[in-house]
Amino acid sequence: MITAERTLKYMKNEMTLKESHEYREERLNRFVELSRKFSEEESKSERVLIQKQINALAVRMAREDNIRRQFRKARR
């Protein structure tokens, strides 16, 4: 389950490699799930809501990766 604590731990690069991979996999699975739901949905209003969720998730994932990169650079 993705929680705020896990997200912060991921962004600060404090997770073990295995935990980090599991976290990323959960995020990607959620992305795939939303994408599949979007393609199956008939209702335009529902598709718009799902698209907003997909966009928010993509932005969050990119932001996490950027912050994580900055932490890694700062530790060097």
Backbone atoms as SQL, in Angstrom:
CREATE TABLE atoms (id INTEGER PRIMARY KEY, chain TEXT, resi INTEGER, resn TEXT, atom TEXT, x REAL, y REAL, z REAL);
INSERT INTO atoms VALUES
  (1, 'A', 1, 'MET', 'N', 0.847, -1.191, 0.000),
  (2, 'A', 1, 'MET', 'CA', 0.000, 0.000, 0.000),
  (3, 'A', 1, 'MET', 'C', 0.886, 1.247, 0.000),
  (4, 'A', 2, 'ILE', 'N', 0.558, 2.180, -0.832),
  (5, 'A', 2, 'ILE', 'CA', 1.336, 3.411, -0.939),
  (6, 'A', 2, 'ILE', 'C', 0.842, 4.387, 0.124),
  (7, 'A', 3, 'THR', 'N', 1.754, 4.781, 0.999),
  (8, 'A', 3, 'THR', 'CA', 1.410, 5.735, 2.057),
  (9, 'A', 3, 'THR', 'C', 2.338, 6.934, 1.976),
  (10, 'A', 4, 'ALA', 'N', 1.975, 7.986, 2.697),
  (11, 'A', 4, 'ALA', 'CA', 2.810, 9.191, 2.707),
  (12, 'A', 4, 'ALA', 'C', 4.191, 8.878, 3.266),
  (13, 'A', 5, 'GLU', 'N', 4.238, 8.040, 4.311),
  (14, 'A', 5, 'GLU', 'CA', 5.540, 7.702, 4.912),
  (15, 'A', 5, 'GLU', 'C', 6.424, 6.957, 3.906),
  (16, 'A', 6, 'ARG', 'N', 5.814, 6.019, 3.178),
  (17, 'A', 6, 'ARG', 'CA', 6.588, 5.264, 2.184),
  (18, 'A', 6, 'ARG', 'C', 7.052, 6.180, 1.063),
  (19, 'A', 7, 'THR', 'N', 6.196, 7.109, 0.666),
  (20, 'A', 7, 'THR', 'CA', 6.572, 8.043, -0.399),
  (21, 'A', 7, 'THR', 'C', 7.763, 8.882, 0.039),
  (22, 'A', 8, 'LEU', 'N', 7.712, 9.402, 1.263),
  (23, 'A', 8, 'LEU', 'CA', 8.811, 10.218, 1.773),
  (24, 'A', 8, 'LEU', 'C', 10.092, 9.394, 1.883),
  (25, 'A', 9, 'LYS', 'N', 9.962, 8.179, 2.369),
  (26, 'A', 9, 'LYS', 'CA', 11.121, 7.298, 2.495),
  (27, 'A', 9, 'LYS', 'C', 11.725, 7.023, 1.108),
  (28, 'A', 10, 'TYR', 'N', 10.851, 6.840, 0.108),
  (29, 'A', 10, 'TYR', 'CA', 11.311, 6.605, -1.259),
  (30, 'A', 10, 'TYR', 'C', 12.042, 7.824, -1.799),
  (31, 'A', 11, 'MET', 'N', 11.437, 8.996, -1.606),
  (32, 'A', 11, 'MET', 'CA', 12.025, 10.213, -2.156),
  (33, 'A', 11, 'MET', 'C', 13.368, 10.528, -1.498),
  (34, 'A', 12, 'LYS', 'N', 13.511, 10.225, -0.219),
  (35, 'A', 12, 'LYS', 'CA', 14.778, 10.479, 0.468),
  (36, 'A', 12, 'LYS', 'C', 15.797, 9.382, 0.210),
  (37, 'A', 13, 'ASN', 'N', 15.386, 8.383, -0.593),
  (38, 'A', 13, 'ASN', 'CA', 16.277, 7.292, -0.964),
  (39, 'A', 13, 'ASN', 'C', 16.723, 6.494, 0.261),
  (40, 'A', 14, 'GLU', 'N', 15.804, 6.295, 1.230),
  (41, 'A', 14, 'GLU', 'CA', 16.123, 5.564, 2.452),
  (42, 'A', 14, 'GLU', 'C', 15.600, 4.134, 2.416),
  (43, 'A', 15, 'MET', 'N', 14.988, 3.749, 1.329),
  (44, 'A', 15, 'MET', 'CA', 14.469, 2.388, 1.211),
  (45, 'A', 15, 'MET', 'C', 15.580, 1.462, 0.746),
  (46, 'A', 16, 'THR', 'N', 15.406, 0.189, 1.059),
  (47, 'A', 16, 'THR', 'CA', 16.321, -0.787, 0.477),
  (48, 'A', 16, 'THR', 'C', 15.988, -0.867, -1.009),
  (49, 'A', 17, 'LEU', 'N', 16.862, -1.439, -1.769),
  (50, 'A', 17, 'LEU', 'CA', 16.642, -1.545, -3.206),
  (51, 'A', 17, 'LEU', 'C', 15.364, -2.330, -3.497),
  (52, 'A', 18, 'LYS', 'N', 15.148, -3.406, -2.745),
  (53, 'A', 18, 'LYS', 'CA', 13.951, -4.228, -2.938),
  (54, 'A', 18, 'LYS', 'C', 12.684, -3.425, -2.640),
  (55, 'A', 19, 'GLU', 'N', 12.672, -2.673, -1.539),
  (56, 'A', 19, 'GLU', 'CA', 11.511, -1.847, -1.185),
  (57, 'A', 19, 'GLU', 'C', 11.253, -0.803, -2.265),
  (58, 'A', 20, 'SER', 'N', 12.321, -0.215, -2.760),
  (59, 'A', 20, 'SER', 'CA', 12.212, 0.802, -3.792),
  (60, 'A', 20, 'SER', 'C', 11.582, 0.230, -5.062),
  (61, 'A', 21, 'HIS', 'N', 12.024, -0.960, -5.451),
  (62, 'A', 21, 'HIS', 'CA', 11.464, -1.604, -6.643),
  (63, 'A', 21, 'HIS', 'C', 9.987, -1.945, -6.429),
  (64, 'A', 22, 'GLU', 'N', 9.648, -2.418, -5.235),
  (65, 'A', 22, 'GLU', 'CA', 8.252, -2.743, -4.933),
  (66, 'A', 22, 'GLU', 'C', 7.387, -1.495, -4.992),
  (67, 'A', 23, 'TYR', 'N', 7.898, -0.399, -4.448),
  (68, 'A', 23, 'TYR', 'CA', 7.170, 0.866, -4.446),
  (69, 'A', 23, 'TYR', 'C', 6.909, 1.333, -5.875),
  (70, 'A', 24, 'ARG', 'N', 7.958, 1.328, -6.700),
  (71, 'A', 24, 'ARG', 'CA', 7.822, 1.758, -8.103),
  (72, 'A', 24, 'ARG', 'C', 6.846, 0.835, -8.841),
  (73, 'A', 25, 'GLU', 'N', 6.937, -0.462, -8.551),
  (74, 'A', 25, 'GLU', 'CA', 6.055, -1.427, -9.211),
  (75, 'A', 25, 'GLU', 'C', 4.586, -1.151, -8.843),
  (76, 'A', 26, 'GLU', 'N', 4.321, -0.818, -7.585),
  (77, 'A', 26, 'GLU', 'CA', 2.957, -0.480, -7.164),
  (78, 'A', 26, 'GLU', 'C', 2.447, 0.745, -7.928),
  (79, 'A', 27, 'ARG', 'N', 3.296, 1.751, -8.045),
  (80, 'A', 27, 'ARG', 'CA', 2.922, 2.964, -8.772),
  (81, 'A', 27, 'ARG', 'C', 2.623, 2.646, -10.241),
  (82, 'A', 28, 'LEU', 'N', 3.501, 1.865, -10.862),
  (83, 'A', 28, 'LEU', 'CA', 3.320, 1.522, -12.270),
  (84, 'A', 28, 'LEU', 'C', 2.075, 0.664, -12.472),
  (85, 'A', 29, 'ASN', 'N', 1.826, -0.263, -11.540),
  (86, 'A', 29, 'ASN', 'CA', 0.626, -1.094, -11.635),
  (87, 'A', 29, 'ASN', 'C', -0.633, -0.243, -11.547),
  (88, 'A', 30, 'ARG', 'N', -0.615, 0.746, -10.670),
  (89, 'A', 30, 'ARG', 'CA', -1.755, 1.657, -10.540),
  (90, 'A', 30, 'ARG', 'C', -1.957, 2.428, -11.851),
  (91, 'A', 31, 'PHE', 'N', -0.861, 2.848, -12.465),
  (92, 'A', 31, 'PHE', 'CA', -0.906, 3.565, -13.736),
  (93, 'A', 31, 'PHE', 'C', -1.528, 2.683, -14.826),
  (94, 'A', 32, 'VAL', 'N', -1.083, 1.436, -14.900),
  (95, 'A', 32, 'VAL', 'CA', -1.604, 0.489, -15.897),
  (96, 'A', 32, 'VAL', 'C', -3.087, 0.217, -15.643),
  (97, 'A', 33, 'GLU', 'N', -3.447, 0.054, -14.381),
  (98, 'A', 33, 'GLU', 'CA', -4.839, -0.192, -14.010),
  (99, 'A', 33, 'GLU', 'C', -5.743, 0.973, -14.457),
  (100, 'A', 34, 'LEU', 'N', -5.297, 2.186, -14.189),
  (101, 'A', 34, 'LEU', 'CA', -6.076, 3.359, -14.604),
  (102, 'A', 34, 'LEU', 'C', -6.163, 3.464, -16.124),
  (103, 'A', 35, 'SER', 'N', -5.077, 3.160, -16.805),
  (104, 'A', 35, 'SER', 'CA', -5.059, 3.221, -18.275),
  (105, 'A', 35, 'SER', 'C', -6.045, 2.211, -18.868),
  (106, 'A', 36, 'ARG', 'N', -6.058, 1.021, -18.305),
  (107, 'A', 36, 'ARG', 'CA', -6.966, -0.020, -18.782),
  (108, 'A', 36, 'ARG', 'C', -8.421, 0.402, -18.538),
  (109, 'A', 37, 'LYS', 'N', -8.662, 0.950, -17.346),
  (110, 'A', 37, 'LYS', 'CA', -10.000, 1.412, -16.987),
  (111, 'A', 37, 'LYS', 'C', -10.450, 2.520, -17.954),
  (112, 'A', 38, 'PHE', 'N', -9.513, 3.401, -18.298),
  (113, 'A', 38, 'PHE', 'CA', -9.807, 4.499, -19.221),
  (114, 'A', 38, 'PHE', 'C', -10.224, 3.959, -20.588),
  (115, 'A', 39, 'SER', 'N', -9.493, 2.986, -21.094),
  (116, 'A', 39, 'SER', 'CA', -9.785, 2.468, -22.434),
  (117, 'A', 39, 'SER', 'C', -11.092, 1.672, -22.476),
  (118, 'A', 40, 'GLU', 'N', -11.501, 1.105, -21.345),
  (119, 'A', 40, 'GLU', 'CA', -12.733, 0.320, -21.305),
  (120, 'A', 40, 'GLU', 'C', -13.972, 1.183, -21.060),
  (121, 'A', 41, 'GLU', 'N', -13.772, 2.372, -20.526),
  (122, 'A', 41, 'GLU', 'CA', -14.896, 3.234, -20.139),
  (123, 'A', 41, 'GLU', 'C', -15.584, 3.846, -21.358),
  (124, 'A', 42, 'GLU', 'N', -16.897, 3.825, -21.338),
  (125, 'A', 42, 'GLU', 'CA', -17.700, 4.386, -22.436),
  (126, 'A', 42, 'GLU', 'C', -18.074, 5.842, -22.173),
  (127, 'A', 43, 'SER', 'N', -18.405, 6.147, -20.945),
  (128, 'A', 43, 'SER', 'CA', -18.895, 7.465, -20.572),
  (129, 'A', 43, 'SER', 'C', -17.790, 8.513, -20.663),
  (130, 'A', 44, 'LYS', 'N', -18.084, 9.592, -21.365),
  (131, 'A', 44, 'LYS', 'CA', -17.082, 10.646, -21.550),
  (132, 'A', 44, 'LYS', 'C', -16.716, 11.303, -20.220),
  (133, 'A', 45, 'SER', 'N', -17.700, 11.536, -19.361),
  (134, 'A', 45, 'SER', 'CA', -17.417, 12.188, -18.076),
  (135, 'A', 45, 'SER', 'C', -16.532, 11.303, -17.188),
  (136, 'A', 46, 'GLU', 'N', -16.770, 9.997, -17.223),
  (137, 'A', 46, 'GLU', 'CA', -15.925, 9.075, -16.450),
  (138, 'A', 46, 'GLU', 'C', -14.500, 9.045, -17.014),
  (139, 'A', 47, 'ARG', 'N', -14.401, 9.079, -18.337),
  (140, 'A', 47, 'ARG', 'CA', -13.080, 9.078, -18.972),
  (141, 'A', 47, 'ARG', 'C', -12.278, 10.316, -18.571),
  (142, 'A', 48, 'VAL', 'N', -12.959, 11.454, -18.468),
  (143, 'A', 48, 'VAL', 'CA', -12.286, 12.697, -18.070),
  (144, 'A', 48, 'VAL', 'C', -11.764, 12.561, -16.645),
  (145, 'A', 49, 'LEU', 'N', -12.579, 11.986, -15.742),
  (146, 'A', 49, 'LEU', 'CA', -12.146, 11.790, -14.352),
  (147, 'A', 49, 'LEU', 'C', -10.944, 10.841, -14.265),
  (148, 'A', 50, 'ILE', 'N', -11.003, 9.765, -15.031),
  (149, 'A', 50, 'ILE', 'CA', -9.894, 8.799, -15.031),
  (150, 'A', 50, 'ILE', 'C', -8.640, 9.440, -15.603),
  (151, 'A', 51, 'GLN', 'N', -8.800, 10.244, -16.667),
  (152, 'A', 51, 'GLN', 'CA', -7.646, 10.918, -17.271),
  (153, 'A', 51, 'GLN', 'C', -6.993, 11.867, -16.275),
  (154, 'A', 52, 'LYS', 'N', -7.793, 12.546, -15.468),
  (155, 'A', 52, 'LYS', 'CA', -7.247, 13.431, -14.439),
  (156, 'A', 52, 'LYS', 'C', -6.441, 12.641, -13.413),
  (157, 'A', 53, 'GLN', 'N', -6.950, 11.466, -13.033),
  (158, 'A', 53, 'GLN', 'CA', -6.215, 10.614, -12.082),
  (159, 'A', 53, 'GLN', 'C', -4.893, 10.151, -12.683),
  (160, 'A', 54, 'ILE', 'N', -4.930, 9.777, -13.955),
  (161, 'A', 54, 'ILE', 'CA', -3.709, 9.330, -14.642),
  (162, 'A', 54, 'ILE', 'C', -2.688, 10.460, -14.687),
  (163, 'A', 55, 'ASN', 'N', -3.134, 11.658, -15.049),
  (164, 'A', 55, 'ASN', 'CA', -2.229, 12.804, -15.126),
  (165, 'A', 55, 'ASN', 'C', -1.629, 13.126, -13.760),
  (166, 'A', 56, 'ALA', 'N', -2.449, 13.104, -12.722),
  (167, 'A', 56, 'ALA', 'CA', -1.958, 13.392, -11.372),
  (168, 'A', 56, 'ALA', 'C', -0.921, 12.358, -10.940),
  (169, 'A', 57, 'LEU', 'N', -1.180, 11.098, -11.247),
  (170, 'A', 57, 'LEU', 'CA', -0.238, 10.038, -10.888),
  (171, 'A', 57, 'LEU', 'C', 1.077, 10.200, -11.639),
  (172, 'A', 58, 'ALA', 'N', 1.003, 10.528, -12.919),
  (173, 'A', 58, 'ALA', 'CA', 2.218, 10.715, -13.725),
  (174, 'A', 58, 'ALA', 'C', 3.047, 11.880, -13.193),
  (175, 'A', 59, 'VAL', 'N', 2.385, 12.975, -12.850),
  (176, 'A', 59, 'VAL', 'CA', 3.096, 14.139, -12.306),
  (177, 'A', 59, 'VAL', 'C', 3.751, 13.778, -10.974),
  (178, 'A', 60, 'ARG', 'N', 3.022, 13.079, -10.122),
  (179, 'A', 60, 'ARG', 'CA', 3.558, 12.684, -8.810),
  (180, 'A', 60, 'ARG', 'C', 4.784, 11.772, -8.967),
  (181, 'A', 61, 'MET', 'N', 4.698, 10.821, -9.896),
  (182, 'A', 61, 'MET', 'CA', 5.823, 9.911, -10.116),
  (183, 'A', 61, 'MET', 'C', 7.048, 10.671, -10.620),
  (184, 'A', 62, 'ALA', 'N', 6.846, 11.593, -11.544),
  (185, 'A', 62, 'ALA', 'CA', 7.962, 12.381, -12.079),
  (186, 'A', 62, 'ALA', 'C', 8.574, 13.251, -10.979),
  (187, 'A', 63, 'ARG', 'N', 7.734, 13.864, -10.172),
  (188, 'A', 63, 'ARG', 'CA', 8.217, 14.713, -9.083),
  (189, 'A', 63, 'ARG', 'C', 9.031, 13.899, -8.077),
  (190, 'A', 64, 'GLU', 'N', 8.521, 12.715, -7.729),
  (191, 'A', 64, 'GLU', 'CA', 9.254, 11.848, -6.797),
  (192, 'A', 64, 'GLU', 'C', 10.627, 11.492, -7.348),
  (193, 'A', 65, 'ASP', 'N', 10.670, 11.130, -8.624),
  (194, 'A', 65, 'ASP', 'CA', 11.946, 10.752, -9.229),
  (195, 'A', 65, 'ASP', 'C', 12.912, 11.931, -9.271),
  (196, 'A', 66, 'ASN', 'N', 12.412, 13.127, -9.565),
  (197, 'A', 66, 'ASN', 'CA', 13.281, 14.304, -9.590),
  (198, 'A', 66, 'ASN', 'C', 13.827, 14.620, -8.204),
  (199, 'A', 67, 'ILE', 'N', 12.967, 14.565, -7.194),
  (200, 'A', 67, 'ILE', 'CA', 13.416, 14.832, -5.826),
  (201, 'A', 67, 'ILE', 'C', 14.419, 13.773, -5.401),
  (202, 'A', 68, 'ARG', 'N', 14.148, 12.548, -5.759),
  (203, 'A', 68, 'ARG', 'CA', 15.061, 11.448, -5.409),
  (204, 'A', 68, 'ARG', 'C', 16.434, 11.667, -6.039),
  (205, 'A', 69, 'ARG', 'N', 16.444, 12.093, -7.304),
  (206, 'A', 69, 'ARG', 'CA', 17.710, 12.389, -7.988),
  (207, 'A', 69, 'ARG', 'C', 18.469, 13.508, -7.274),
  (208, 'A', 70, 'GLN', 'N', 17.747, 14.535, -6.840),
  (209, 'A', 70, 'GLN', 'CA', 18.382, 15.651, -6.136),
  (210, 'A', 70, 'GLN', 'C', 19.008, 15.191, -4.823),
  (211, 'A', 71, 'PHE', 'N', 18.307, 14.333, -4.081),
  (212, 'A', 71, 'PHE', 'CA', 18.864, 13.801, -2.833),
  (213, 'A', 71, 'PHE', 'C', 20.140, 13.012, -3.108),
  (214, 'A', 72, 'ARG', 'N', 20.108, 12.201, -4.177),
  (215, 'A', 72, 'ARG', 'CA', 21.300, 11.411, -4.503),
  (216, 'A', 72, 'ARG', 'C', 22.467, 12.308, -4.851),
  (217, 'A', 73, 'LYS', 'N', 22.217, 13.359, -5.646),
  (218, 'A', 73, 'LYS', 'CA', 23.276, 14.290, -6.023),
  (219, 'A', 73, 'LYS', 'C', 23.821, 15.009, -4.796),
  (220, 'A', 74, 'ALA', 'N', 22.937, 15.398, -3.882),
  (221, 'A', 74, 'ALA', 'CA', 23.359, 16.142, -2.686),
  (222, 'A', 74, 'ALA', 'C', 24.229, 15.280, -1.774),
  (223, 'A', 75, 'ARG', 'N', 24.002, 13.982, -1.788),
  (224, 'A', 75, 'ARG', 'CA', 24.797, 13.106, -0.902),
  (225, 'A', 75, 'ARG', 'C', 26.195, 12.835, -1.448),
  (226, 'A', 76, 'ARG', 'N', 26.409, 13.094, -2.722),
  (227, 'A', 76, 'ARG', 'CA', 27.721, 12.804, -3.325),
  (228, 'A', 76, 'ARG', 'C', 28.749, 13.819, -2.901);
